[in-house]
Amino acid sequence: MTNTVDVNLINGIALAFEGDAVYSMYIRRHLIFKGQTKPNQLHRLATHYVSAKAQAMLINAMLEEGLLTTKEEEIYKRGRNANSNTKAKNTDIVTYKMSTGFEAVMGYLHMTEQRERLKELIDWCIKKVEE
């Protein structure tokens, strides 16, 4: 598929939209490969990784550990600061905005085809959640 849009110009909400799907897919695959196969159990377990609260905690830890590149931090801030017309469900606005920033980074890495980096960060997230 040829890309006619400069990924660097895509707004934070659109990047987060992509990142949400990508991160969810990686997490679902991880849980299934761990032997989880019951749908309701999968959904419940997935929330430990993909909830706004979990993602905010993960991005916070990434920032504290200096895990992100300058560009990734820039993308995080673009996602976090983007004006979203949706309201945060089950969480406060700060947590919601942080998780949007987290998803924007995932979306950016996926859209720029930085698969190794994406996998590296997601593997780090999985390890962090499972500690």
N, CA, C and O atoms as a GROMACS GRO file, in nm:
protein
  524
    1MET      N    1   0.085  -0.117   0.000
    1MET     CA    2   0.000   0.000   0.000
    1MET      C    3   0.090   0.124   0.000
    1MET      O    4   0.174   0.140   0.088
    2THR      N    5   0.071   0.210  -0.098
    2THR     CA    6   0.154   0.330  -0.102
    2THR      C    7   0.096   0.438  -0.014
    2THR      O    8  -0.026   0.452  -0.001
    3ASN      N    9   0.186   0.513   0.047
    3ASN     CA   10   0.148   0.615   0.143
    3ASN      C   11   0.156   0.751   0.077
    3ASN      O   12   0.263   0.793   0.035
    4THR      N   13   0.044   0.822   0.068
    4THR     CA   14   0.044   0.954   0.006
    4THR      C   15   0.041   1.065   0.110
    4THR      O   16   0.049   1.183   0.074
    5VAL      N   17   0.030   1.030   0.236
    5VAL     CA   18   0.024   1.128   0.344
    5VAL      C   19   0.155   1.124   0.423
    5VAL      O   20   0.206   1.016   0.453
    6ASP      N   21   0.208   1.240   0.455
    6ASP     CA   22   0.328   1.247   0.538
    6ASP      C   23   0.285   1.217   0.682
    6ASP      O   24   0.210   1.293   0.743
    7VAL      N   25   0.335   1.106   0.736
    7VAL     CA   26   0.298   1.062   0.870
    7VAL      C   27   0.328   1.170   0.974
    7VAL      O   28   0.258   1.182   1.075
    8ASN      N   29   0.430   1.249   0.949
    8ASN     CA   30   0.467   1.356   1.042
    8ASN      C   31   0.361   1.466   1.052
    8ASN      O   32   0.363   1.546   1.144
    9LEU      N   33   0.269   1.469   0.956
    9LEU     CA   34   0.165   1.571   0.956
    9LEU      C   35   0.031   1.520   1.009
    9LEU      O   36  -0.064   1.597   1.025
   10ILE      N   37   0.024   1.391   1.036
   10ILE     CA   38  -0.101   1.332   1.085
   10ILE      C   39  -0.125   1.377   1.230
   10ILE      O   40  -0.032   1.375   1.311
   11ASN      N   41  -0.247   1.417   1.261
   11ASN     CA   42  -0.275   1.464   1.397
   11ASN      C   43  -0.268   1.351   1.500
   11ASN      O   44  -0.279   1.233   1.467
   12GLY      N   45  -0.250   1.391   1.624
   12GLY     CA   46  -0.230   1.297   1.734
   12GLY      C   47  -0.345   1.200   1.755
   12GLY      O   48  -0.324   1.085   1.791
   13ILE      N   49  -0.468   1.248   1.731
   13ILE     CA   50  -0.585   1.161   1.750
   13ILE      C   51  -0.586   1.050   1.646
   13ILE      O   52  -0.617   0.935   1.678
   14ALA      N   53  -0.553   1.083   1.522
   14ALA     CA   54  -0.549   0.982   1.416
   14ALA      C   55  -0.438   0.880   1.442
   14ALA      O   56  -0.456   0.760   1.421
   15LEU      N   57  -0.323   0.928   1.488
   15LEU     CA   58  -0.214   0.836   1.523
   15LEU      C   59  -0.256   0.744   1.638
   15LEU      O   60  -0.226   0.624   1.637
   16ALA      N   61  -0.327   0.800   1.735
   16ALA     CA   62  -0.374   0.721   1.850
   16ALA      C   63  -0.478   0.617   1.805
   16ALA      O   64  -0.481   0.506   1.858
   17PHE      N   65  -0.561   0.654   1.709
   17PHE     CA   66  -0.661   0.562   1.654
   17PHE      C   67  -0.591   0.438   1.597
   17PHE      O   68  -0.633   0.325   1.622
   18GLU      N   69  -0.485   0.460   1.521
   18GLU     CA   70  -0.406   0.350   1.465
   18GLU      C   71  -0.335   0.274   1.578
   18GLU      O   72  -0.336   0.151   1.581
   19GLY      N   73  -0.275   0.349   1.671
   19GLY     CA   74  -0.198   0.287   1.779
   19GLY      C   75  -0.282   0.200   1.870
   19GLY      O   76  -0.236   0.096   1.917
   20ASP      N   77  -0.405   0.242   1.895
   20ASP     CA   78  -0.497   0.165   1.979
   20ASP      C   79  -0.518   0.026   1.918
   20ASP      O   80  -0.511  -0.075   1.988
   21ALA      N   81  -0.544   0.022   1.789
   21ALA     CA   82  -0.568  -0.104   1.719
   21ALA      C   83  -0.443  -0.192   1.718
   21ALA      O   84  -0.450  -0.312   1.745
   22VAL      N   85  -0.330  -0.132   1.687
   22VAL     CA   86  -0.204  -0.206   1.678
   22VAL      C   87  -0.164  -0.264   1.814
   22VAL      O   88  -0.133  -0.382   1.825
   23TYR      N   89  -0.166  -0.180   1.916
   23TYR     CA   90  -0.127  -0.225   2.050
   23TYR      C   91  -0.221  -0.335   2.099
   23TYR      O   92  -0.176  -0.434   2.155
   24SER      N   93  -0.350  -0.317   2.077
   24SER     CA   94  -0.451  -0.418   2.116
   24SER      C   95  -0.423  -0.552   2.048
   24SER      O   96  -0.431  -0.658   2.110
   25MET      N   97  -0.390  -0.545   1.920
   25MET     CA   98  -0.365  -0.668   1.845
   25MET      C   99  -0.243  -0.743   1.902
   25MET      O  100  -0.248  -0.864   1.920
   26TYR      N  101  -0.136  -0.671   1.930
   26TYR     CA  102  -0.018  -0.732   1.989
   26TYR      C  103  -0.050  -0.796   2.123
   26TYR      O  104  -0.006  -0.907   2.152
   27ILE      N  105  -0.127  -0.726   2.206
   27ILE     CA  106  -0.162  -0.777   2.339
   27ILE      C  107  -0.250  -0.901   2.326
   27ILE      O  108  -0.229  -0.999   2.396
   28ARG      N  109  -0.349  -0.896   2.238
   28ARG     CA  110  -0.437  -1.012   2.219
   28ARG      C  111  -0.357  -1.134   2.174
   28ARG      O  112  -0.377  -1.244   2.225
   29ARG      N  113  -0.266  -1.113   2.079
   29ARG     CA  114  -0.183  -1.223   2.031
   29ARG      C  115  -0.098  -1.279   2.145
   29ARG      O  116  -0.086  -1.400   2.161
   30HIS      N  117  -0.039  -1.190   2.225
   30HIS     CA  118   0.043  -1.231   2.339
   30HIS      C  119  -0.038  -1.320   2.435
   30HIS      O  120   0.009  -1.425   2.478
   31LEU      N  121  -0.160  -1.276   2.467
   31LEU     CA  122  -0.243  -1.352   2.561
   31LEU      C  123  -0.283  -1.488   2.505
   31LEU      O  124  -0.283  -1.588   2.577
   32ILE      N  125  -0.316  -1.492   2.377
   32ILE     CA  126  -0.354  -1.619   2.313
   32ILE      C  127  -0.235  -1.715   2.311
   32ILE      O  128  -0.250  -1.833   2.340
   33PHE      N  129  -0.116  -1.664   2.277
   33PHE     CA  130   0.003  -1.748   2.275
   33PHE      C  131   0.043  -1.795   2.414
   33PHE      O  132   0.114  -1.894   2.429
   34LYS      N  133  -0.004  -1.723   2.518
   34LYS     CA  134   0.022  -1.766   2.656
   34LYS      C  135  -0.078  -1.875   2.697
   34LYS      O  136  -0.068  -1.928   2.808
   35GLY      N  137  -0.171  -1.907   2.610
   35GLY     CA  138  -0.266  -2.014   2.639
   35GLY      C  139  -0.404  -1.968   2.680
   35GLY      O  140  -0.489  -2.050   2.713
   36GLN      N  141  -0.427  -1.839   2.679
   36GLN     CA  142  -0.560  -1.787   2.712
   36GLN      C  143  -0.647  -1.796   2.588
   36GLN      O  144  -0.612  -1.741   2.484
   37THR      N  145  -0.759  -1.865   2.598
   37THR     CA  146  -0.844  -1.878   2.479
   37THR      C  147  -0.991  -1.848   2.503
   37THR      O  148  -1.069  -1.840   2.408
   38LYS      N  149  -1.031  -1.832   2.628
   38LYS     CA  150  -1.172  -1.802   2.656
   38LYS      C  151  -1.197  -1.653   2.636
   38LYS      O  152  -1.131  -1.570   2.699
   39PRO      N  153  -1.292  -1.616   2.550
   39PRO     CA  154  -1.317  -1.476   2.516
   39PRO      C  155  -1.333  -1.381   2.635
   39PRO      O  156  -1.269  -1.276   2.638
   40ASN      N  157  -1.417  -1.417   2.733
   40ASN     CA  158  -1.438  -1.324   2.846
   40ASN      C  159  -1.312  -1.310   2.931
   40ASN      O  160  -1.283  -1.203   2.985
   41GLN      N  161  -1.237  -1.420   2.942
   41GLN     CA  162  -1.110  -1.419   3.015
   41GLN      C  163  -1.007  -1.333   2.940
   41GLN      O  164  -0.933  -1.256   3.001
   42LEU      N  165  -1.004  -1.348   2.807
   42LEU     CA  166  -0.914  -1.269   2.723
   42LEU      C  167  -0.942  -1.120   2.740
   42LEU      O  168  -0.850  -1.040   2.757
   43HIS      N  169  -1.067  -1.085   2.734
   43HIS     CA  170  -1.106  -0.944   2.747
   43HIS      C  171  -1.065  -0.887   2.882
   43HIS      O  172  -1.010  -0.777   2.891
   44ARG      N  173  -1.093  -0.962   2.987
   44ARG     CA  174  -1.060  -0.919   3.123
   44ARG      C  175  -0.909  -0.902   3.139
   44ARG      O  176  -0.863  -0.802   3.194
   45LEU      N  177  -0.831  -0.999   3.091
   45LEU     CA  178  -0.686  -0.993   3.102
   45LEU      C  179  -0.628  -0.880   3.016
   45LEU      O  180  -0.533  -0.814   3.056
   46ALA      N  181  -0.684  -0.859   2.898
   46ALA     CA  182  -0.635  -0.756   2.807
   46ALA      C  183  -0.644  -0.617   2.870
   46ALA      O  184  -0.559  -0.532   2.844
   47THR      N  185  -0.746  -0.593   2.952
   47THR     CA  186  -0.762  -0.461   3.012
   47THR      C  187  -0.644  -0.424   3.103
   47THR      O  188  -0.618  -0.305   3.125
   48HIS      N  189  -0.573  -0.524   3.156
   48HIS     CA  190  -0.455  -0.495   3.238
   48HIS      C  191  -0.346  -0.426   3.157
   48HIS      O  192  -0.260  -0.357   3.212
   49TYR      N  193  -0.350  -0.445   3.025
   49TYR     CA  194  -0.249  -0.390   2.935
   49TYR      C  195  -0.301  -0.269   2.858
   49TYR      O  196  -0.226  -0.173   2.834
   50VAL      N  197  -0.428  -0.273   2.818
   50VAL     CA  198  -0.479  -0.173   2.724
   50VAL      C  199  -0.570  -0.066   2.783
   50VAL      O  200  -0.615   0.022   2.710
   51SER      N  201  -0.598  -0.070   2.911
   51SER     CA  202  -0.682   0.034   2.970
   51SER      C  203  -0.607   0.167   2.970
   51SER      O  204  -0.484   0.169   2.965
   52ALA      N  205  -0.680   0.276   2.976
   52ALA     CA  206  -0.618   0.408   2.982
   52ALA      C  207  -0.524   0.417   3.101
   52ALA      O  208  -0.415   0.475   3.091
   53LYS      N  209  -0.565   0.361   3.213
   53LYS     CA  210  -0.485   0.362   3.335
   53LYS      C  211  -0.352   0.289   3.314
   53LYS      O  212  -0.246   0.339   3.353
   54ALA      N  213  -0.359   0.172   3.253
   54ALA     CA  214  -0.238   0.093   3.227
   54ALA      C  215  -0.146   0.166   3.130
   54ALA      O  216  -0.025   0.172   3.151
   55GLN      N  217  -0.204   0.221   3.024
   55GLN     CA  218  -0.123   0.290   2.924
   55GLN      C  219  -0.059   0.417   2.980
   55GLN      O  220   0.055   0.449   2.946
   56ALA      N  221  -0.130   0.488   3.066
   56ALA     CA  222  -0.075   0.608   3.130
   56ALA      C  223   0.042   0.570   3.220
   56ALA      O  224   0.145   0.638   3.222
   57MET      N  225   0.027   0.460   3.294
   57MET     CA  226   0.133   0.412   3.381
   57MET      C  227   0.255   0.373   3.296
   57MET      O  228   0.369   0.403   3.333
   58LEU      N  229   0.230   0.306   3.185
   58LEU     CA  230   0.339   0.261   3.098
   58LEU      C  231   0.414   0.378   3.035
   58LEU      O  232   0.538   0.378   3.034
   59ILE      N  233   0.343   0.475   2.982
   59ILE     CA  234   0.409   0.590   2.917
   59ILE      C  235   0.486   0.670   3.022
   59ILE      O  236   0.594   0.722   2.994
   60ASN      N  237   0.431   0.680   3.142
   60ASN     CA  238   0.499   0.749   3.251
   60ASN      C  239   0.632   0.680   3.283
   60ASN      O  240   0.735   0.746   3.298
   61ALA      N  241   0.629   0.548   3.292
   61ALA     CA  242   0.750   0.470   3.320
   61ALA      C  243   0.851   0.483   3.205
   61ALA      O  244   0.971   0.494   3.229
   62MET      N  245   0.802   0.483   3.082
   62MET     CA  246   0.891   0.500   2.966
   62MET      C  247   0.963   0.634   2.972
   62MET      O  248   1.083   0.643   2.947
   63LEU      N  249   0.887   0.738   3.006
   63LEU     CA  250   0.945   0.872   3.015
   63LEU      C  251   1.047   0.880   3.129
   63LEU      O  252   1.155   0.937   3.113
   64GLU      N  253   1.011   0.823   3.243
   64GLU     CA  254   1.102   0.822   3.359
   64GLU      C  255   1.232   0.748   3.330
   64GLU      O  256   1.339   0.789   3.375
   65GLU      N  257   1.221   0.639   3.255
   65GLU     CA  258   1.339   0.558   3.223
   65GLU      C  259   1.414   0.608   3.100
   65GLU      O  260   1.515   0.550   3.061
   66GLY      N  261   1.364   0.715   3.039
   66GLY     CA  262   1.429   0.771   2.920
   66GLY      C  263   1.430   0.675   2.803
   66GLY      O  264   1.525   0.670   2.725
   67LEU      N  265   1.322   0.598   2.791
   67LEU     CA  266   1.312   0.494   2.689
   67LEU      C  267   1.279   0.548   2.550
   67LEU      O  268   1.315   0.487   2.449
   68LEU      N  269   1.211   0.661   2.545
   68LEU     CA  270   1.166   0.715   2.416
   68LEU      C  271   1.271   0.804   2.351
   68LEU      O  272   1.347   0.874   2.418
   69THR      N  273   1.273   0.801   2.219
   69THR     CA  274   1.359   0.891   2.143
   69THR      C  275   1.297   1.030   2.148
   69THR      O  276   1.182   1.046   2.190
   70THR      N  277   1.371   1.131   2.107
   70THR     CA  278   1.320   1.268   2.103
   70THR      C  279   1.195   1.275   2.015
   70THR      O  280   1.097   1.339   2.052
   71LYS      N  281   1.199   1.209   1.900
   71LYS     CA  282   1.084   1.208   1.807
   71LYS      C  283   0.963   1.140   1.872
   71LYS      O  284   0.851   1.190   1.860
   72GLU      N  285   0.985   1.028   1.941
   72GLU     CA  286   0.876   0.957   2.007
   72GLU      C  287   0.814   1.042   2.116
   72GLU      O  288   0.692   1.041   2.135
   73GLU      N  289   0.896   1.116   2.190
   73GLU     CA  290   0.844   1.206   2.294
   73GLU      C  291   0.760   1.317   2.231
   73GLU      O  292   0.656   1.355   2.284
   74GLU      N  293   0.806   1.366   2.118
   74GLU     CA  294   0.733   1.470   2.044
   74GLU      C  295   0.596   1.416   2.000
   74GLU      O  296   0.495   1.486   2.012
   75ILE      N  297   0.593   1.294   1.952
   75ILE     CA  298   0.468   1.230   1.908
   75ILE      C  299   0.377   1.208   2.029
   75ILE      O  300   0.256   1.230   2.022
   76TYR      N  301   0.435   1.164   2.141
   76TYR     CA  302   0.358   1.144   2.264
   76TYR      C  303   0.288   1.275   2.302
   76TYR      O  304   0.168   1.276   2.331
   77LYS      N  305   0.363   1.385   2.302
   77LYS     CA  306   0.307   1.515   2.339
   77LYS      C  307   0.200   1.559   2.240
   77LYS      O  308   0.099   1.619   2.280
   78ARG      N  309   0.220   1.530   2.112
   78ARG     CA  310   0.119   1.564   2.011
   78ARG      C  311  -0.012   1.490   2.039
   78ARG      O  312  -0.120   1.548   2.032
   79GLY      N  313  -0.001   1.361   2.072
   79GLY     CA  314  -0.120   1.282   2.105
   79GLY      C  315  -0.184   1.326   2.235
   79GLY      O  316  -0.306   1.339   2.244
   80ARG      N  317  -0.101   1.348   2.335
   80ARG     CA  318  -0.150   1.389   2.467
   80ARG      C  319  -0.221   1.524   2.461
   80ARG      O  320  -0.324   1.543   2.525
   81ASN      N  321  -0.166   1.616   2.385
   81ASN     CA  322  -0.221   1.751   2.380
   81ASN      C  323  -0.330   1.772   2.276
   81ASN      O  324  -0.388   1.880   2.268
   82ALA      N  325  -0.357   1.670   2.197
   82ALA     CA  326  -0.459   1.682   2.092
   82ALA      C  327  -0.596   1.704   2.153
   82ALA      O  328  -0.630   1.648   2.257
   83ASN      N  329  -0.674   1.785   2.087
   83ASN     CA  330  -0.811   1.807   2.134
   83ASN      C  331  -0.901   1.696   2.084
   83ASN      O  332  -0.924   1.681   1.964
   84SER      N  333  -0.949   1.619   2.178
   84SER     CA  334  -1.037   1.507   2.144
   84SER      C  335  -1.180   1.545   2.184
   84SER      O  336  -1.203   1.604   2.290
   85ASN      N  337  -1.273   1.511   2.099
   85ASN     CA  338  -1.413   1.542   2.130
   85ASN      C  339  -1.481   1.428   2.206
   85ASN      O  340  -1.600   1.436   2.237
   86THR      N  341  -1.404   1.324   2.234
   86THR     CA  342  -1.462   1.212   2.310
   86THR      C  343  -1.427   1.231   2.457
   86THR      O  344  -1.323   1.286   2.491
   87LYS      N  345  -1.517   1.183   2.541
   87LYS     CA  346  -1.494   1.192   2.685
   87LYS      C  347  -1.430   1.064   2.736
   87LYS      O  348  -1.455   0.955   2.686
   88ALA      N  349  -1.347   1.082   2.836
   88ALA     CA  350  -1.280   0.968   2.898
   88ALA      C  351  -1.383   0.881   2.970
   88ALA      O  352  -1.462   0.930   3.051
   89LYS      N  353  -1.381   0.751   2.938
   89LYS     CA  354  -1.469   0.657   3.008
   89LYS      C  355  -1.390   0.594   3.122
   89LYS      O  356  -1.277   0.551   3.100
   90ASN      N  357  -1.446   0.588   3.240
   90ASN     CA  358  -1.386   0.522   3.356
   90ASN      C  359  -1.251   0.576   3.400
   90ASN      O  360  -1.176   0.506   3.468
   91THR      N  361  -1.218   0.698   3.363
   91THR     CA  362  -1.090   0.754   3.406
   91THR      C  363  -1.094   0.906   3.401
   91THR      O  364  -1.185   0.965   3.343
   92ASP      N  365  -0.994   0.969   3.463
   92ASP     CA  366  -0.988   1.116   3.462
   92ASP      C  367  -0.924   1.163   3.331
   92ASP      O  368  -0.863   1.084   3.258
   93ILE      N  369  -0.937   1.291   3.303
   93ILE     CA  370  -0.892   1.348   3.176
   93ILE      C  371  -0.740   1.341   3.159
   93ILE      O  372  -0.693   1.320   3.047
   94VAL      N  373  -0.664   1.357   3.265
   94VAL     CA  374  -0.517   1.352   3.256
   94VAL      C  375  -0.472   1.212   3.213
   94VAL      O  376  -0.390   1.197   3.123
   95THR      N  377  -0.528   1.111   3.279
   95THR     CA  378  -0.495   0.972   3.245
   95THR      C  379  -0.534   0.942   3.101
   95THR      O  380  -0.458   0.879   3.027
   96TYR      N  381  -0.653   0.989   3.062
   96TYR     CA  382  -0.702   0.968   2.926
   96TYR      C  383  -0.609   1.031   2.823
   96TYR      O  384  -0.578   0.969   2.721
   97LYS      N  385  -0.565   1.154   2.849
   97LYS     CA  386  -0.477   1.224   2.755
   97LYS      C  387  -0.340   1.155   2.747
   97LYS      O  388  -0.281   1.147   2.640
   98MET      N  389  -0.291   1.106   2.860
   98MET     CA  390  -0.163   1.034   2.860
   98MET      C  391  -0.174   0.906   2.779
   98MET      O  392  -0.082   0.871   2.704
   99SER      N  393  -0.285   0.835   2.794
   99SER     CA  394  -0.302   0.710   2.719
   99SER      C  395  -0.318   0.739   2.570
   99SER      O  396  -0.275   0.660   2.486
  100THR      N  397  -0.379   0.852   2.535
  100THR     CA  398  -0.389   0.892   2.394
  100THR      C  399  -0.250   0.917   2.338
  100THR      O  400  -0.220   0.879   2.225
  101GLY      N  401  -0.164   0.981   2.418
  101GLY     CA  402  -0.026   1.003   2.378
  101GLY      C  403   0.050   0.872   2.357
  101GLY      O  404   0.125   0.856   2.261
  102PHE      N  405   0.027   0.777   2.448
  102PHE     CA  406   0.087   0.643   2.439
  102PHE      C  407   0.047   0.578   2.307
  102PHE      O  408   0.131   0.526   2.233
  103GLU      N  409  -0.084   0.581   2.278
  103GLU     CA  410  -0.135   0.520   2.155
  103GLU      C  411  -0.082   0.590   2.030
  103GLU      O  412  -0.058   0.526   1.928
  104ALA      N  413  -0.063   0.722   2.039
  104ALA     CA  414  -0.008   0.797   1.926
  104ALA      C  415   0.132   0.748   1.892
  104ALA      O  416   0.167   0.736   1.774
  105VAL      N  417   0.213   0.721   1.994
  105VAL     CA  418   0.348   0.669   1.971
  105VAL      C  419   0.341   0.535   1.899
  105VAL      O  420   0.413   0.511   1.803
  106MET      N  421   0.253   0.447   1.946
  106MET     CA  422   0.238   0.315   1.884
  106MET      C  423   0.192   0.329   1.738
  106MET      O  424   0.242   0.261   1.649
  107GLY      N  425   0.096   0.418   1.716
  107GLY     CA  426   0.046   0.442   1.582
  107GLY      C  427   0.153   0.498   1.490
  107GLY      O  428   0.165   0.458   1.375
  108TYR      N  429   0.230   0.591   1.542
  108TYR     CA  430   0.338   0.652   1.464
  108TYR      C  431   0.442   0.547   1.422
  108TYR      O  432   0.482   0.541   1.306
  109LEU      N  433   0.484   0.465   1.518
  109LEU     CA  434   0.584   0.362   1.487
  109LEU      C  435   0.530   0.263   1.384
  109LEU      O  436   0.604   0.220   1.295
  110HIS      N  437   0.403   0.229   1.395
  110HIS     CA  438   0.343   0.136   1.300
  110HIS      C  439   0.332   0.199   1.162
  110HIS      O  440   0.365   0.137   1.061
  111MET      N  441   0.286   0.323   1.158
  111MET     CA  442   0.266   0.390   1.028
  111MET      C  443   0.397   0.425   0.959
  111MET      O  444   0.400   0.437   0.836
  112THR      N  445   0.504   0.440   1.034
  112THR     CA  446   0.635   0.468   0.974
  112THR      C  447   0.713   0.338   0.954
  112THR      O  448   0.831   0.339   0.919
  113GLU      N  449   0.644   0.226   0.976
  113GLU     CA  450   0.697   0.092   0.954
  113GLU      C  451   0.823   0.062   1.036
  113GLU      O  452   0.913  -0.010   0.990
  114GLN      N  453   0.828   0.118   1.155
  114GLN     CA  454   0.939   0.089   1.247
  114GLN      C  455   0.900  -0.032   1.333
  114GLN      O  456   0.888  -0.021   1.455
  115ARG      N  457   0.880  -0.146   1.267
  115ARG     CA  458   0.828  -0.266   1.332
  115ARG      C  459   0.915  -0.316   1.448
  115ARG      O  460   0.863  -0.356   1.552
  116GLU      N  461   1.047  -0.314   1.429
  116GLU     CA  462   1.138  -0.362   1.535
  116GLU      C  463   1.124  -0.276   1.660
  116GLU      O  464   1.116  -0.328   1.772
  117ARG      N  465   1.122  -0.146   1.641
  117ARG     CA  466   1.109  -0.052   1.753
  117ARG      C  467   0.974  -0.069   1.822
  117ARG      O  468   0.965  -0.069   1.944
  118LEU      N  469   0.870  -0.084   1.741
  118LEU     CA  470   0.735  -0.105   1.793
  118LEU      C  471   0.731  -0.230   1.880
  118LEU      O  472   0.679  -0.229   1.992
  119LYS      N  473   0.787  -0.339   1.828
  119LYS     CA  474   0.790  -0.465   1.902
  119LYS      C  475   0.871  -0.452   2.030
  119LYS      O  476   0.833  -0.505   2.134
  120GLU      N  477   0.983  -0.382   2.022
  120GLU     CA  478   1.069  -0.360   2.138
  120GLU      C  479   0.992  -0.288   2.250
  120GLU      O  480   0.998  -0.328   2.366
  121LEU      N  481   0.920  -0.182   2.215
  121LEU     CA  482   0.843  -0.108   2.316
  121LEU      C  483   0.725  -0.190   2.369
  121LEU      O  484   0.697  -0.187   2.489
  122ILE      N  485   0.658  -0.262   2.282
  122ILE     CA  486   0.544  -0.343   2.327
  122ILE      C  487   0.592  -0.457   2.417
  122ILE      O  488   0.528  -0.487   2.518
  123ASP      N  489   0.702  -0.521   2.380
  123ASP     CA  490   0.759  -0.626   2.466
  123ASP      C  491   0.794  -0.570   2.603
  123ASP      O  492   0.772  -0.635   2.705
  124TRP      N  493   0.849  -0.449   2.604
  124TRP     CA  494   0.883  -0.382   2.731
  124TRP      C  495   0.756  -0.358   2.813
  124TRP      O  496   0.755  -0.379   2.934
  125CYS      N  497   0.649  -0.315   2.747
  125CYS     CA  498   0.520  -0.290   2.814
  125CYS      C  499   0.465  -0.418   2.874
  125CYS      O  500   0.420  -0.418   2.989
  126ILE      N  501   0.468  -0.525   2.798
  126ILE     CA  502   0.418  -0.655   2.846
  126ILE      C  503   0.493  -0.698   2.971
  126ILE      O  504   0.434  -0.741   3.070
  127LYS      N  505   0.626  -0.687   2.964
  127LYS     CA  506   0.711  -0.723   3.078
  127LYS      C  507   0.676  -0.638   3.200
  127LYS      O  508   0.665  -0.689   3.311
  128LYS      N  509   0.659  -0.509   3.178
  128LYS     CA  510   0.628  -0.415   3.285
  128LYS      C  511   0.493  -0.449   3.351
  128LYS      O  512   0.482  -0.449   3.474
  129VAL      N  513   0.392  -0.478   3.270
  129VAL     CA  514   0.259  -0.510   3.323
  129VAL      C  515   0.264  -0.642   3.400
  129VAL      O  516   0.195  -0.657   3.501
  130GLU      N  517   0.344  -0.737   3.354
  130GLU     CA  518   0.346  -0.870   3.415
  130GLU      C  519   0.439  -0.880   3.536
  130GLU      O  520   0.444  -0.984   3.601
  131GLU      N  521   0.511  -0.773   3.567
  131GLU     CA  522   0.600  -0.774   3.685
  131GLU      C  523   0.522  -0.783   3.813
  131GLU      O  524   0.581  -0.786   3.921
   0.00000   0.00000   0.00000
